[in-house]
Amino acid sequence: MRSLVTGGAGFIGSHLVERLLADGEHVTVLDDLSTGRSRNLDHLIGRADVELRRGSVTDPAAVRQAMDGADRVYHLAAAVGVRLIVDSPLSSMRTNIHGTEMVLEAAHQSGAEVLLASTSEVYGKNTSDLLHEDADRVLGSPLVARWSYSAAKGLDEALAHAYWNELSLPVTIVRLFNTVGPRQSDQYGMVLPRLVGQALRGEALTVYGDGRQTRCFSYVSDVVEAMVALAGEPGAHGSAYNLGGAEEISMLDLARRILAVTGSPSPVDLVPYNLAYGPGFEDMRRRVPDNSRAHALIGYRPSTPLDTVIARVAEHLLDPRSAPSAAVT
Ligand SMILES: NC(=O)c1ccc[n+]([C@@H]2O[C@H](COP(=O)([O-])OP(=O)(O)OC[C@H]3O[C@@H](n4cnc5c(N)ncnc54)[C@H](O)[C@@H]3O)[C@@H](O)[C@H]2O)c1
C-alpha cells in the first residue's frame, strides 16, 4: 500500500506517518512547513519507504506529483488554530478550500481513495449534549474571521461528498474534536500545550473567558488508530465520523489538572476573550462528541486518560530533542 499524507510534517500528520510506516506502507508526505515542523520527521530521513516533499496543496503540479502511485491519500494539510485563522483569514481559506479541491481532483484523476480530516468546528455553536454527525450547524456571521475555518471545512466536506456521489470517489470524512499529544504546537491557539508550557515555565496559566467552557480532549494515537481503521473500511465511504474524547472538562478544571500533574506552583489567570483575540470574538460554551457511529463501525473507544496525555505533553516539551532543524526539501 502506498499512501500520501498531506500535512504529514504537522502534529497529527507526523504520528499518522509513523503509524503507516509501522504497518509496512510506503508513505509520501506533502507539506509546506507553514505550521508543520521538519523536526517531526527528522528521524525518518533516509528511509527507503518514505518520501518527504516540501510543497503546497494549492499547487496543482505539486499535488499531482505527490499523488503519483498513491493508493490512498490522507488529507490533513490545512491552516489550523484559532490564532492563525483570526490573524490570516485569507491565506487560511485559500489553503482550506482550494487546497482540498486540488487534492480531491488529483485523487479522482489518479484513482486514489481519500480520508479527509475535518473538524468539530463544523458544528459551530451547537451545544447539544452529544453532537451526532447529522446535528445542525450553528454558525456566527461569515464576517467574523473565526467562523471562516468552520465554513471552509464544511465546504470541504460538501465537496468531498459531491465527489463521492457524482464521481464515485471513495472518500471518508473524519471530524476531529480537540486532538492533543506530543508535537502539538502551542503557537496558534491550542489550549492544552499552551497551558502545559506555562505550567512548566512557572508562568500564570492564562484561561480565556470565565473558564467554564468545556471540551473533550482525545489523544493523538487513539485518533490516528481510528483514522487508519476508517480509511481501510469500504463501508465508511461517503460518510462523516466523529472522533472525539470521552471526558468533558472545563478549561478551569483543565488548568487545575495540569497544575496537579506537572506539580507546578503557577497561578491561574482569567483573560477576557477580547484581550486574547480582539473585539467581537465568539467561542463555543461546550462541545461533546457522539462517537457511536465510529464505535459501531470500527470499535472506536478513546482510551488514553487525560492525566496521561498531560504527562506525555509535558515530557515532550521538556525533551531537548524538540529543538528546531531542517529536513524536508
Ligand atoms: N489538532 C486538532 O485538535 C484538530 C481538530 C480538528 C481538526 N483537525 C484537523 O487535523 C488536520 C491536522 O491538524 P494538526 O492539528 O496536525 O495541525 P498542524 O498545523 O500541526 O498540521 C497541519 C499541517 O498542514 C501543513 N500545511 C498547511 N498549509 C499547507 C499547504 N498549503 N500545503 C501543504 N501543507 C500545508 C502544515 O505545515 C502542517 O504540517 C487539519 O486538517 C485540521 O483541520 C485538527
The ligand as a MOL file (V3000), in Angstrom:
LIG
                    3D

  0  0  0     0  0            999 V3000
M  V30 BEGIN CTAB
M  V30 COUNTS 44 48 0 0 0
M  V30 BEGIN ATOM
M  V30 1 N -5.4940 19.1570 16.3540 0
M  V30 2 C -6.8040 19.2160 16.4630 0
M  V30 3 O -7.3460 19.3060 17.5700 0
M  V30 4 C -7.6950 19.1610 15.2420 0
M  V30 5 C -9.0740 19.2710 15.4510 0
M  V30 6 C -9.8980 19.2200 14.3550 0
M  V30 7 C -9.3920 19.0230 13.0910 0
M  V30 8 N -8.0570 18.9290 12.8930 0 CHG=1
M  V30 9 C -7.5600 18.7480 11.5230 0
M  V30 10 O -6.4870 17.8250 11.5010 0
M  V30 11 C -5.5620 18.2010 10.4850 0
M  V30 12 C -4.1580 18.2560 11.0700 0
M  V30 13 O -4.1180 19.2630 12.0730 0
M  V30 14 P -2.9450 19.3740 13.1570 0
M  V30 15 O -3.5730 19.5970 14.4610 0
M  V30 16 O -1.9870 18.2710 12.9820 0 CHG=-1
M  V30 17 O -2.3070 20.7800 12.7480 0
M  V30 18 P -0.8600 21.1300 12.1770 0
M  V30 19 O -0.8490 22.6070 11.9530 0
M  V30 20 O 0.1890 20.5590 13.0400 0
M  V30 21 O -0.8640 20.3520 10.7990 0
M  V30 22 C -1.2450 20.9350 9.5700 0
M  V30 23 C -0.1290 20.6530 8.5870 0
M  V30 24 O -0.5210 21.1170 7.2910 0
M  V30 25 C 0.5810 21.8040 6.7270 0
M  V30 26 N 0.0590 22.7620 5.7540 0
M  V30 27 C -0.6500 23.9090 5.9950 0
M  V30 28 N -0.9410 24.5210 4.8420 0
M  V30 29 C -0.4220 23.7400 3.8500 0
M  V30 30 C -0.4090 23.8480 2.4440 0
M  V30 31 N -0.9860 24.8770 1.7980 0
M  V30 32 N 0.2140 22.8760 1.7420 0
M  V30 33 C 0.8240 21.8230 2.3560 0
M  V30 34 N 0.8300 21.6790 3.7010 0
M  V30 35 C 0.2100 22.6280 4.4270 0
M  V30 36 C 1.2880 22.4700 7.8900 0
M  V30 37 O 2.6220 22.8350 7.6160 0
M  V30 38 C 1.1770 21.3760 8.9390 0
M  V30 39 O 2.2580 20.4700 8.8650 0
M  V30 40 C -6.0660 19.5150 9.9060 0
M  V30 41 O -6.7710 19.2650 8.7030 0
M  V30 42 C -7.0250 20.0450 10.9570 0
M  V30 43 O -8.0380 20.8520 10.3980 0
M  V30 44 C -7.1850 19.0050 13.9500 0
M  V30 END ATOM
M  V30 BEGIN BOND
M  V30 1 1 1 2
M  V30 2 2 2 3
M  V30 3 1 2 4
M  V30 4 1 4 5
M  V30 5 2 4 44
M  V30 6 2 5 6
M  V30 7 1 6 7
M  V30 8 2 7 8
M  V30 9 1 8 9
M  V30 10 1 8 44
M  V30 11 1 9 10
M  V30 12 1 9 42
M  V30 13 1 10 11
M  V30 14 1 11 12
M  V30 15 1 11 40
M  V30 16 1 12 13
M  V30 17 1 13 14
M  V30 18 2 14 15
M  V30 19 1 14 16
M  V30 20 1 14 17
M  V30 21 1 17 18
M  V30 22 2 18 19
M  V30 23 1 18 20
M  V30 24 1 18 21
M  V30 25 1 21 22
M  V30 26 1 22 23
M  V30 27 1 23 24
M  V30 28 1 23 38
M  V30 29 1 24 25
M  V30 30 1 25 26
M  V30 31 1 25 36
M  V30 32 1 26 27
M  V30 33 1 26 35
M  V30 34 2 27 28
M  V30 35 1 28 29
M  V30 36 1 29 30
M  V30 37 2 29 35
M  V30 38 1 30 31
M  V30 39 2 30 32
M  V30 40 1 32 33
M  V30 41 2 33 34
M  V30 42 1 34 35
M  V30 43 1 36 37
M  V30 44 1 36 38
M  V30 45 1 38 39
M  V30 46 1 40 41
M  V30 47 1 40 42
M  V30 48 1 42 43
M  V30 END BOND
M  V30 END CTAB
M  END
